[in-house]
Amino acid sequence: QVQLVESGGRLVHSGDSLTLSCAASGRSLSVYVIGWFRQAPGKECEFVSSIRWDGGSAFYPDAVKGRFTISRDNAKQAVNLQMNSLKREDTAVYYCAAQPSFSRNWAYWGQGTQVTVSS
């Protein structure tokens, strides 16, 4: 069982930066991949980034590549998403999720945090 709690979402302006945090708790976190997803109103859930809890390469779709950076904060047992050069189209509820490394299923999800980018 893994518990995930997102924080950091708020209203920002285009071009601003914002860091989201996903605090994780539970057993055997090292076997999980932590991912960030987002869902805008009327749109499907979209993959934003992922990283293995015990290290390894990070992944990004083209929509955020070069602007977003995922990282681990071992001291706080969290995974952060640094978002730079924010655009209005980045407005969404951002969720973090955990996927066991032996599975393709994102088994655990947080409650989400709202990011709103105004012009």
C-alpha positions in Angstrom: 0.0 0.0 0.0 1.3 3.4 -1.0 -0.2 6.8 0.1 0.4 9.9 -2.1 -0.3 13.5 -1.2 0.2 16.3 -3.7 0.8 19.9 -2.8 1.9 23.1 -4.4 -0.8 23.9 -6.9 -2.0 27.5 -7.2 -2.8 30.3 -9.5 0.2 31.6 -11.5 0.8 33.8 -14.6 2.1 32.7 -18.0 5.8 32.4 -17.9 6.0 31.7 -14.2 7.5 28.7 -12.5 6.0 26.4 -9.9 7.0 23.3 -8.1 4.6 20.5 -7.2 5.4 18.0 -4.5 4.2 14.4 -4.1 4.8 13.1 -0.6 4.8 9.3 -0.5 4.5 6.8 2.3 4.2 3.1 2.5 6.3 0.0 2.2 8.8 -0.9 -0.4 8.8 2.4 -2.2 12.0 1.5 -4.0 10.1 -0.9 -6.3 7.8 1.9 -7.5 7.8 4.3 -10.4 6.3 7.6 -9.5 4.5 9.5 -12.2 2.8 12.8 -12.6 -0.4 13.2 -14.7 -2.7 16.0 -15.4 -6.3 16.5 -16.4 -7.8 19.6 -17.8 -11.5 20.2 -17.9 -13.1 18.3 -20.7 -9.9 16.5 -21.6 -8.4 13.1 -20.9 -5.8 12.4 -18.3 -2.4 13.1 -19.7 1.0 11.7 -18.7 3.4 14.4 -17.6 6.5 12.7 -16.3 7.8 9.7 -14.3 10.9 8.5 -12.5 11.8 5.4 -10.6 11.8 5.9 -6.8 15.3 4.4 -6.6 16.7 6.4 -9.4 17.0 6.1 -13.1 15.9 8.0 -16.2 13.0 10.4 -16.2 10.5 10.6 -19.0 8.5 13.5 -20.4 6.1 13.9 -23.3 6.9 16.5 -25.9 4.4 18.9 -24.5 6.5 19.5 -21.3 10.0 18.4 -22.4 12.5 21.1 -21.6 10.1 23.0 -19.3 9.3 20.4 -16.6 11.8 18.5 -14.4 10.9 15.6 -12.1 13.2 14.8 -9.2 13.3 12.9 -6.0 13.7 14.4 -2.5 14.9 11.5 -0.5 15.0 13.5 2.8 11.3 14.4 2.5 10.4 11.1 0.8 8.8 13.0 -2.0 8.9 13.4 -5.8 8.8 17.0 -7.1 7.8 18.4 -10.4 9.5 21.7 -11.3 7.5 23.5 -13.9 9.0 26.4 -15.8 7.7 28.7 -18.5 4.2 27.8 -17.7 1.5 28.2 -20.3 -2.2 28.6 -20.1 -2.5 25.1 -21.6 -0.7 23.7 -18.5 -3.8 24.5 -16.5 -5.1 21.3 -15.0 -5.5 19.2 -11.9 -2.1 17.5 -11.4 -2.0 14.0 -9.9 0.9 11.8 -8.8 0.6 8.1 -9.1 2.7 5.0 -8.2 3.3 2.1 -10.4 5.0 -1.1 -9.2 8.0 -1.7 -11.4 6.8 -5.1 -12.3 3.4 -3.9 -13.5 2.0 -1.5 -16.1 -0.8 -0.4 -13.8 -0.7 2.9 -11.9 -2.0 1.3 -8.8 -2.1 4.3 -6.4 -3.2 7.9 -6.9 -3.1 11.1 -4.9 -6.1 13.4 -4.6 -4.7 16.0 -7.0 -3.6 19.6 -6.8 -5.0 22.4 -9.0 -2.7 24.5 -11.2 -4.2 27.4 -13.0 -2.1 29.5 -15.4 -3.6 32.9 -16.3 -2.5 35.1 -19.2 
